[in-house]
Amino acid sequence: MSERGGSGIRTIGLVAIVAAAGAAGTVVVAAALGVGSSERTDLIAYLAPAVVVTVIAGTLARVLLARASLGQRFVAVALIAAGVAIANIGVLSVRMTVSDHDATLISVLLLYSAAAGVAGALVVARSSAAAIERLERAARRLGEGDLETRVGPLDAGPELDMLASTIDDMAERLEASLSREREAEAMRRDLITTVSHDLRTPLASLRAMVEAIDEGVVADPPSLQRYAEEMRRSVRQLSDMIDDLFELTQLDAGAIEAETARARLDEVVTTAVAAVGMTAAQKGLSLETEIGGAEDVACSPRIARVLQNLLVNAVRHTPADGTVRLEASRRGERLLLAVEDTGDGIAPEDLPRIFDPFFRGDPSRSGPGAGLGLALAKRIVEALGGRIEAQSSPTAGARFAIDLPASTVSEVVRGT
């Protein structure tokens, strides 16, 4: 059986149930009002065919009004109700229960009631039709791609108001989804452009040096040694960038949060400082650390990567004879970390984008690094439930502050 046929049968069944219930209710009321048994028998005799006629009328109405407008349906309901009432008066008049004069008077009054019912049906239908028209217009505009369209409040009854609210919620979700998709597409294009640029530079350098050696342009040992060092530097730059890019794309916030491995904070700090110690010494920088009694705090081992990236960034942008300082402290159930330097600082217009992947304040992108270190640091810290902020002003250096919650830090027994 088709869905449409099943719906028709259910509609006929509903009409029959309602009509039978109405007939039974009429008999019960008659009994309550003291109507005699013989009169109730006659009433049942009249109601039985009336129920059948009602079912037939309901079935015909469903077919005839299938393509009718909302207003036409409401008017039809009002006319049917008035028609049934007038028919009942006619039957009572035939049975001499009501005089002809009274039947005529009541019929005239029922005709007026029918007119009033039609007027009310038209008013309600017009209001509902206007609300449905707004819904239809909004749905069409959404289908055409205008995701800023909203239906708004209709004040047309709970059903239509709920439908309008559902459409507006759907539009908001679609708009947010499309916005995320556009942002992802823009990031993908930027990623391809940036990776292509950053890969091209060391690869072009490697190619030029390899060709120079292969063609015999460079043959003396000192020049070969210098070329070998430059080639090693380019390969290291490529390797670091690929490692950072791979780690950035593989980081999963849920997996990081679920990690149970812990390391002492002093060990984490020592690891991070050792990674930049030689570079800092070569530049003549002062590398200072102040843990502030938080040595025994346990934290995620990934914090070492975060601090290392921040320190590498600080050492890179701090001129000779400057200072890079790493601070750590425990405040209640939170671990506070900070890396600050006495470098040139960050331009105010660059601060909002400092944690974006591949962003570098160097417009020519000629400096070392691929602009992934700070993005990696931010992603790890946020995955651990913390936050990282950058503060700076030109010529006054930069400060990166990390705030981690108790869920990622705990006490370690001293000496373990």
Secondary structure, 3 states (H helix, E strand, C coil): CCHHHHHHHHHHHHHHHHHHHHHHHHHHHHHHCCCCHHHHHHHHHHHHHHHHHHHHHHHHHHHHCCCCCHHHHHHHHHHHHHHHHHHHHHHHHHCCCCCHHHHHHHHHHHHHHHHHHHHHHHHHHHHHHHHHHHHHHHHHHHHCCCCCCCCCCCCCCHHHHHHHHHHHHHHHHHHHHHHHHHHHHHHHHHHHHHHHHHHHHHHHHHHHHHHHHHCCCCCCHHHHHHHHHHHHHHHHHHHHHHHHHHHHHHCCHHHHHHCCCCEEHHHHHHHHHHHHHHHHHHHCCEEEEECCCCCCEEECCHHHHHHHHHHHHHHHCCCCCCEEEEEEEEECCEEEEEEEECCCCCCCCCHHHCCCCCCCCCCCCCCCCCCCHHHHHHHHHHHCCCEEEEEECCCCCEEEEEEECHHHEEECCCCC
